[in-house]
Amino acid sequence: MPAAANKVFTALADPTRRAIFERLARNGELTVRALTDKAGVSQPAVSKHLGVLKLAGLVHDRHQGRQTHYRVRPKGLAPLIDWMGFYAAFWEDRLDRLEDLLKRMEQ
């Protein structure tokens, strides 16, 4: 598995990070404070999770005064989509072959 895909999988493996990512995807750009208010964890923990998401290429930050705003980088999901596409084709081929085998066995 490519390193980029590993980073995405690792970042999204944590339920708190997944929830933060999903919130950003649903709501658009949010500040760290706004994310902390509903995250159920401390502001330092949210900041740490955002750092992991940023290193994985899943979020982008923008500084405005004392606040940092985060938003989703949709292109950051590309390694995950590529990985899923590969396995979708892999399993589709396997299932087609199984279907052919079952048809031959019926005859």
Chimera marker file (.cmm) of the C-alpha trace (Angstrom):
<marker_set name="trace">
<marker id="1" x="0.000" y="0.000" z="0.000" r="1" g="1" b="0" radius="0.5"/>
<marker id="2" x="1.413" y="3.426" z="-0.894" r="1" g="1" b="0" radius="0.5"/>
<marker id="3" x="2.574" y="5.677" z="1.959" r="1" g="1" b="0" radius="0.5"/>
<marker id="4" x="-0.096" y="8.289" z="1.150" r="1" g="1" b="0" radius="0.5"/>
<marker id="5" x="-2.852" y="5.700" z="1.538" r="1" g="1" b="0" radius="0.5"/>
<marker id="6" x="-1.346" y="4.529" z="4.837" r="1" g="1" b="0" radius="0.5"/>
<marker id="7" x="-1.424" y="8.090" z="6.163" r="1" g="1" b="0" radius="0.5"/>
<marker id="8" x="-5.082" y="8.498" z="5.192" r="1" g="1" b="0" radius="0.5"/>
<marker id="9" x="-6.090" y="5.160" z="6.720" r="1" g="1" b="0" radius="0.5"/>
<marker id="10" x="-4.143" y="5.868" z="9.904" r="1" g="1" b="0" radius="0.5"/>
<marker id="11" x="-5.636" y="9.346" z="10.226" r="1" g="1" b="0" radius="0.5"/>
<marker id="12" x="-9.205" y="8.130" z="9.728" r="1" g="1" b="0" radius="0.5"/>
<marker id="13" x="-8.802" y="5.028" z="11.919" r="1" g="1" b="0" radius="0.5"/>
<marker id="14" x="-9.325" y="7.087" z="15.060" r="1" g="1" b="0" radius="0.5"/>
<marker id="15" x="-13.043" y="7.700" z="15.784" r="1" g="1" b="0" radius="0.5"/>
<marker id="16" x="-12.443" y="11.206" z="17.142" r="1" g="1" b="0" radius="0.5"/>
<marker id="17" x="-10.477" y="12.228" z="14.033" r="1" g="1" b="0" radius="0.5"/>
<marker id="18" x="-13.155" y="10.687" z="11.821" r="1" g="1" b="0" radius="0.5"/>
<marker id="19" x="-15.820" y="12.682" z="13.658" r="1" g="1" b="0" radius="0.5"/>
<marker id="20" x="-13.812" y="15.905" z="13.276" r="1" g="1" b="0" radius="0.5"/>
<marker id="21" x="-13.273" y="15.204" z="9.572" r="1" g="1" b="0" radius="0.5"/>
<marker id="22" x="-16.965" y="14.414" z="9.045" r="1" g="1" b="0" radius="0.5"/>
<marker id="23" x="-17.988" y="17.586" z="10.866" r="1" g="1" b="0" radius="0.5"/>
<marker id="24" x="-15.736" y="19.672" z="8.651" r="1" g="1" b="0" radius="0.5"/>
<marker id="25" x="-17.063" y="17.897" z="5.552" r="1" g="1" b="0" radius="0.5"/>
<marker id="26" x="-20.662" y="18.618" z="6.590" r="1" g="1" b="0" radius="0.5"/>
<marker id="27" x="-20.267" y="22.134" z="7.934" r="1" g="1" b="0" radius="0.5"/>
<marker id="28" x="-17.446" y="23.618" z="5.869" r="1" g="1" b="0" radius="0.5"/>
<marker id="29" x="-14.744" y="25.716" z="7.445" r="1" g="1" b="0" radius="0.5"/>
<marker id="30" x="-14.687" y="25.752" z="11.267" r="1" g="1" b="0" radius="0.5"/>
<marker id="31" x="-12.383" y="27.161" z="13.923" r="1" g="1" b="0" radius="0.5"/>
<marker id="32" x="-10.567" y="24.996" z="16.430" r="1" g="1" b="0" radius="0.5"/>
<marker id="33" x="-12.856" y="26.398" z="19.120" r="1" g="1" b="0" radius="0.5"/>
<marker id="34" x="-15.992" y="25.467" z="17.182" r="1" g="1" b="0" radius="0.5"/>
<marker id="35" x="-14.633" y="21.956" z="16.688" r="1" g="1" b="0" radius="0.5"/>
<marker id="36" x="-13.682" y="21.667" z="20.363" r="1" g="1" b="0" radius="0.5"/>
<marker id="37" x="-17.125" y="22.730" z="21.580" r="1" g="1" b="0" radius="0.5"/>
<marker id="38" x="-18.753" y="19.544" z="20.268" r="1" g="1" b="0" radius="0.5"/>
<marker id="39" x="-15.810" y="17.150" z="20.125" r="1" g="1" b="0" radius="0.5"/>
<marker id="40" x="-16.041" y="15.864" z="23.682" r="1" g="1" b="0" radius="0.5"/>
<marker id="41" x="-12.269" y="16.258" z="24.114" r="1" g="1" b="0" radius="0.5"/>
<marker id="42" x="-9.978" y="19.110" z="25.113" r="1" g="1" b="0" radius="0.5"/>
<marker id="43" x="-8.741" y="21.837" z="22.773" r="1" g="1" b="0" radius="0.5"/>
<marker id="44" x="-5.152" y="20.460" z="22.834" r="1" g="1" b="0" radius="0.5"/>
<marker id="45" x="-6.524" y="17.027" z="21.862" r="1" g="1" b="0" radius="0.5"/>
<marker id="46" x="-8.549" y="18.524" z="18.987" r="1" g="1" b="0" radius="0.5"/>
<marker id="47" x="-5.469" y="20.431" z="17.823" r="1" g="1" b="0" radius="0.5"/>
<marker id="48" x="-3.412" y="17.228" z="17.896" r="1" g="1" b="0" radius="0.5"/>
<marker id="49" x="-6.066" y="15.371" z="15.885" r="1" g="1" b="0" radius="0.5"/>
<marker id="50" x="-6.197" y="18.221" z="13.369" r="1" g="1" b="0" radius="0.5"/>
<marker id="51" x="-2.412" y="18.013" z="13.039" r="1" g="1" b="0" radius="0.5"/>
<marker id="52" x="-2.667" y="14.327" z="12.116" r="1" g="1" b="0" radius="0.5"/>
<marker id="53" x="-5.426" y="15.070" z="9.590" r="1" g="1" b="0" radius="0.5"/>
<marker id="54" x="-3.329" y="17.885" z="8.126" r="1" g="1" b="0" radius="0.5"/>
<marker id="55" x="-0.218" y="15.674" z="7.790" r="1" g="1" b="0" radius="0.5"/>
<marker id="56" x="-2.372" y="13.106" z="5.971" r="1" g="1" b="0" radius="0.5"/>
<marker id="57" x="-3.485" y="15.826" z="3.543" r="1" g="1" b="0" radius="0.5"/>
<marker id="58" x="-7.122" y="15.623" z="4.629" r="1" g="1" b="0" radius="0.5"/>
<marker id="59" x="-7.543" y="19.161" z="5.971" r="1" g="1" b="0" radius="0.5"/>
<marker id="60" x="-6.165" y="22.610" z="5.275" r="1" g="1" b="0" radius="0.5"/>
<marker id="61" x="-5.718" y="25.371" z="7.813" r="1" g="1" b="0" radius="0.5"/>
<marker id="62" x="-6.022" y="29.132" z="7.466" r="1" g="1" b="0" radius="0.5"/>
<marker id="63" x="-4.908" y="31.581" z="10.109" r="1" g="1" b="0" radius="0.5"/>
<marker id="64" x="-6.931" y="34.701" z="10.759" r="1" g="1" b="0" radius="0.5"/>
<marker id="65" x="-5.736" y="36.721" z="13.710" r="1" g="1" b="0" radius="0.5"/>
<marker id="66" x="-5.585" y="34.415" z="16.720" r="1" g="1" b="0" radius="0.5"/>
<marker id="67" x="-7.919" y="31.855" z="15.226" r="1" g="1" b="0" radius="0.5"/>
<marker id="68" x="-7.122" y="28.938" z="12.985" r="1" g="1" b="0" radius="0.5"/>
<marker id="69" x="-9.818" y="27.819" z="10.574" r="1" g="1" b="0" radius="0.5"/>
<marker id="70" x="-9.861" y="24.300" z="9.149" r="1" g="1" b="0" radius="0.5"/>
<marker id="71" x="-11.579" y="22.885" z="6.107" r="1" g="1" b="0" radius="0.5"/>
<marker id="72" x="-11.586" y="19.540" z="4.326" r="1" g="1" b="0" radius="0.5"/>
<marker id="73" x="-9.284" y="18.922" z="1.381" r="1" g="1" b="0" radius="0.5"/>
<marker id="74" x="-11.394" y="16.592" z="-0.792" r="1" g="1" b="0" radius="0.5"/>
<marker id="75" x="-8.356" y="15.660" z="-2.898" r="1" g="1" b="0" radius="0.5"/>
<marker id="76" x="-6.814" y="14.246" z="0.271" r="1" g="1" b="0" radius="0.5"/>
<marker id="77" x="-9.149" y="11.266" z="-0.065" r="1" g="1" b="0" radius="0.5"/>
<marker id="78" x="-7.675" y="10.339" z="-3.470" r="1" g="1" b="0" radius="0.5"/>
<marker id="79" x="-5.358" y="7.590" z="-2.092" r="1" g="1" b="0" radius="0.5"/>
<marker id="80" x="-8.329" y="6.003" z="-0.312" r="1" g="1" b="0" radius="0.5"/>
<marker id="81" x="-10.490" y="6.209" z="-3.443" r="1" g="1" b="0" radius="0.5"/>
<marker id="82" x="-7.683" y="4.695" z="-5.555" r="1" g="1" b="0" radius="0.5"/>
<marker id="83" x="-7.270" y="1.851" z="-3.064" r="1" g="1" b="0" radius="0.5"/>
<marker id="84" x="-11.014" y="1.178" z="-3.015" r="1" g="1" b="0" radius="0.5"/>
<marker id="85" x="-11.152" y="1.288" z="-6.816" r="1" g="1" b="0" radius="0.5"/>
<marker id="86" x="-8.409" y="-1.327" z="-7.083" r="1" g="1" b="0" radius="0.5"/>
<marker id="87" x="-10.174" y="-3.689" z="-4.701" r="1" g="1" b="0" radius="0.5"/>
<marker id="88" x="-13.576" y="-3.060" z="-6.263" r="1" g="1" b="0" radius="0.5"/>
<marker id="89" x="-12.186" y="-4.220" z="-9.614" r="1" g="1" b="0" radius="0.5"/>
<marker id="90" x="-10.384" y="-7.119" z="-7.917" r="1" g="1" b="0" radius="0.5"/>
<marker id="91" x="-13.543" y="-8.412" z="-6.213" r="1" g="1" b="0" radius="0.5"/>
<marker id="92" x="-15.732" y="-7.784" z="-9.251" r="1" g="1" b="0" radius="0.5"/>
<marker id="93" x="-13.403" y="-9.987" z="-11.309" r="1" g="1" b="0" radius="0.5"/>
<marker id="94" x="-13.385" y="-12.678" z="-8.616" r="1" g="1" b="0" radius="0.5"/>
<marker id="95" x="-17.177" y="-12.678" z="-8.325" r="1" g="1" b="0" radius="0.5"/>
<marker id="96" x="-17.579" y="-12.852" z="-12.115" r="1" g="1" b="0" radius="0.5"/>
<marker id="97" x="-15.278" y="-15.877" z="-12.178" r="1" g="1" b="0" radius="0.5"/>
<marker id="98" x="-17.226" y="-17.500" z="-9.356" r="1" g="1" b="0" radius="0.5"/>
<marker id="99" x="-20.487" y="-16.893" z="-11.202" r="1" g="1" b="0" radius="0.5"/>
<marker id="100" x="-19.016" y="-18.509" z="-14.343" r="1" g="1" b="0" radius="0.5"/>
<marker id="101" x="-17.848" y="-21.498" z="-12.327" r="1" g="1" b="0" radius="0.5"/>
<marker id="102" x="-21.269" y="-21.966" z="-10.720" r="1" g="1" b="0" radius="0.5"/>
<marker id="103" x="-22.978" y="-21.810" z="-14.110" r="1" g="1" b="0" radius="0.5"/>
<marker id="104" x="-20.628" y="-24.476" z="-15.478" r="1" g="1" b="0" radius="0.5"/>
<marker id="105" x="-21.269" y="-26.678" z="-12.434" r="1" g="1" b="0" radius="0.5"/>
<marker id="106" x="-25.053" y="-26.459" z="-12.999" r="1" g="1" b="0" radius="0.5"/>
<marker id="107" x="-24.725" y="-27.875" z="-16.503" r="1" g="1" b="0" radius="0.5"/>
<link id1="1" id2="2" r="1" g="1" b="0" radius="0.2"/>
<link id1="2" id2="3" r="1" g="1" b="0" radius="0.2"/>
<link id1="3" id2="4" r="1" g="1" b="0" radius="0.2"/>
<link id1="4" id2="5" r="1" g="1" b="0" radius="0.2"/>
<link id1="5" id2="6" r="1" g="1" b="0" radius="0.2"/>
<link id1="6" id2="7" r="1" g="1" b="0" radius="0.2"/>
<link id1="7" id2="8" r="1" g="1" b="0" radius="0.2"/>
<link id1="8" id2="9" r="1" g="1" b="0" radius="0.2"/>
<link id1="9" id2="10" r="1" g="1" b="0" radius="0.2"/>
<link id1="10" id2="11" r="1" g="1" b="0" radius="0.2"/>
<link id1="11" id2="12" r="1" g="1" b="0" radius="0.2"/>
<link id1="12" id2="13" r="1" g="1" b="0" radius="0.2"/>
<link id1="13" id2="14" r="1" g="1" b="0" radius="0.2"/>
<link id1="14" id2="15" r="1" g="1" b="0" radius="0.2"/>
<link id1="15" id2="16" r="1" g="1" b="0" radius="0.2"/>
<link id1="16" id2="17" r="1" g="1" b="0" radius="0.2"/>
<link id1="17" id2="18" r="1" g="1" b="0" radius="0.2"/>
<link id1="18" id2="19" r="1" g="1" b="0" radius="0.2"/>
<link id1="19" id2="20" r="1" g="1" b="0" radius="0.2"/>
<link id1="20" id2="21" r="1" g="1" b="0" radius="0.2"/>
<link id1="21" id2="22" r="1" g="1" b="0" radius="0.2"/>
<link id1="22" id2="23" r="1" g="1" b="0" radius="0.2"/>
<link id1="23" id2="24" r="1" g="1" b="0" radius="0.2"/>
<link id1="24" id2="25" r="1" g="1" b="0" radius="0.2"/>
<link id1="25" id2="26" r="1" g="1" b="0" radius="0.2"/>
<link id1="26" id2="27" r="1" g="1" b="0" radius="0.2"/>
<link id1="27" id2="28" r="1" g="1" b="0" radius="0.2"/>
<link id1="28" id2="29" r="1" g="1" b="0" radius="0.2"/>
<link id1="29" id2="30" r="1" g="1" b="0" radius="0.2"/>
<link id1="30" id2="31" r="1" g="1" b="0" radius="0.2"/>
<link id1="31" id2="32" r="1" g="1" b="0" radius="0.2"/>
<link id1="32" id2="33" r="1" g="1" b="0" radius="0.2"/>
<link id1="33" id2="34" r="1" g="1" b="0" radius="0.2"/>
<link id1="34" id2="35" r="1" g="1" b="0" radius="0.2"/>
<link id1="35" id2="36" r="1" g="1" b="0" radius="0.2"/>
<link id1="36" id2="37" r="1" g="1" b="0" radius="0.2"/>
<link id1="37" id2="38" r="1" g="1" b="0" radius="0.2"/>
<link id1="38" id2="39" r="1" g="1" b="0" radius="0.2"/>
<link id1="39" id2="40" r="1" g="1" b="0" radius="0.2"/>
<link id1="40" id2="41" r="1" g="1" b="0" radius="0.2"/>
<link id1="41" id2="42" r="1" g="1" b="0" radius="0.2"/>
<link id1="42" id2="43" r="1" g="1" b="0" radius="0.2"/>
<link id1="43" id2="44" r="1" g="1" b="0" radius="0.2"/>
<link id1="44" id2="45" r="1" g="1" b="0" radius="0.2"/>
<link id1="45" id2="46" r="1" g="1" b="0" radius="0.2"/>
<link id1="46" id2="47" r="1" g="1" b="0" radius="0.2"/>
<link id1="47" id2="48" r="1" g="1" b="0" radius="0.2"/>
<link id1="48" id2="49" r="1" g="1" b="0" radius="0.2"/>
<link id1="49" id2="50" r="1" g="1" b="0" radius="0.2"/>
<link id1="50" id2="51" r="1" g="1" b="0" radius="0.2"/>
<link id1="51" id2="52" r="1" g="1" b="0" radius="0.2"/>
<link id1="52" id2="53" r="1" g="1" b="0" radius="0.2"/>
<link id1="53" id2="54" r="1" g="1" b="0" radius="0.2"/>
<link id1="54" id2="55" r="1" g="1" b="0" radius="0.2"/>
<link id1="55" id2="56" r="1" g="1" b="0" radius="0.2"/>
<link id1="56" id2="57" r="1" g="1" b="0" radius="0.2"/>
<link id1="57" id2="58" r="1" g="1" b="0" radius="0.2"/>
<link id1="58" id2="59" r="1" g="1" b="0" radius="0.2"/>
<link id1="59" id2="60" r="1" g="1" b="0" radius="0.2"/>
<link id1="60" id2="61" r="1" g="1" b="0" radius="0.2"/>
<link id1="61" id2="62" r="1" g="1" b="0" radius="0.2"/>
<link id1="62" id2="63" r="1" g="1" b="0" radius="0.2"/>
<link id1="63" id2="64" r="1" g="1" b="0" radius="0.2"/>
<link id1="64" id2="65" r="1" g="1" b="0" radius="0.2"/>
<link id1="65" id2="66" r="1" g="1" b="0" radius="0.2"/>
<link id1="66" id2="67" r="1" g="1" b="0" radius="0.2"/>
<link id1="67" id2="68" r="1" g="1" b="0" radius="0.2"/>
<link id1="68" id2="69" r="1" g="1" b="0" radius="0.2"/>
<link id1="69" id2="70" r="1" g="1" b="0" radius="0.2"/>
<link id1="70" id2="71" r="1" g="1" b="0" radius="0.2"/>
<link id1="71" id2="72" r="1" g="1" b="0" radius="0.2"/>
<link id1="72" id2="73" r="1" g="1" b="0" radius="0.2"/>
<link id1="73" id2="74" r="1" g="1" b="0" radius="0.2"/>
<link id1="74" id2="75" r="1" g="1" b="0" radius="0.2"/>
<link id1="75" id2="76" r="1" g="1" b="0" radius="0.2"/>
<link id1="76" id2="77" r="1" g="1" b="0" radius="0.2"/>
<link id1="77" id2="78" r="1" g="1" b="0" radius="0.2"/>
<link id1="78" id2="79" r="1" g="1" b="0" radius="0.2"/>
<link id1="79" id2="80" r="1" g="1" b="0" radius="0.2"/>
<link id1="80" id2="81" r="1" g="1" b="0" radius="0.2"/>
<link id1="81" id2="82" r="1" g="1" b="0" radius="0.2"/>
<link id1="82" id2="83" r="1" g="1" b="0" radius="0.2"/>
<link id1="83" id2="84" r="1" g="1" b="0" radius="0.2"/>
<link id1="84" id2="85" r="1" g="1" b="0" radius="0.2"/>
<link id1="85" id2="86" r="1" g="1" b="0" radius="0.2"/>
<link id1="86" id2="87" r="1" g="1" b="0" radius="0.2"/>
<link id1="87" id2="88" r="1" g="1" b="0" radius="0.2"/>
<link id1="88" id2="89" r="1" g="1" b="0" radius="0.2"/>
<link id1="89" id2="90" r="1" g="1" b="0" radius="0.2"/>
<link id1="90" id2="91" r="1" g="1" b="0" radius="0.2"/>
<link id1="91" id2="92" r="1" g="1" b="0" radius="0.2"/>
<link id1="92" id2="93" r="1" g="1" b="0" radius="0.2"/>
<link id1="93" id2="94" r="1" g="1" b="0" radius="0.2"/>
<link id1="94" id2="95" r="1" g="1" b="0" radius="0.2"/>
<link id1="95" id2="96" r="1" g="1" b="0" radius="0.2"/>
<link id1="96" id2="97" r="1" g="1" b="0" radius="0.2"/>
<link id1="97" id2="98" r="1" g="1" b="0" radius="0.2"/>
<link id1="98" id2="99" r="1" g="1" b="0" radius="0.2"/>
<link id1="99" id2="100" r="1" g="1" b="0" radius="0.2"/>
<link id1="100" id2="101" r="1" g="1" b="0" radius="0.2"/>
<link id1="101" id2="102" r="1" g="1" b="0" radius="0.2"/>
<link id1="102" id2="103" r="1" g="1" b="0" radius="0.2"/>
<link id1="103" id2="104" r="1" g="1" b="0" radius="0.2"/>
<link id1="104" id2="105" r="1" g="1" b="0" radius="0.2"/>
<link id1="105" id2="106" r="1" g="1" b="0" radius="0.2"/>
<link id1="106" id2="107" r="1" g="1" b="0" radius="0.2"/>
</marker_set>
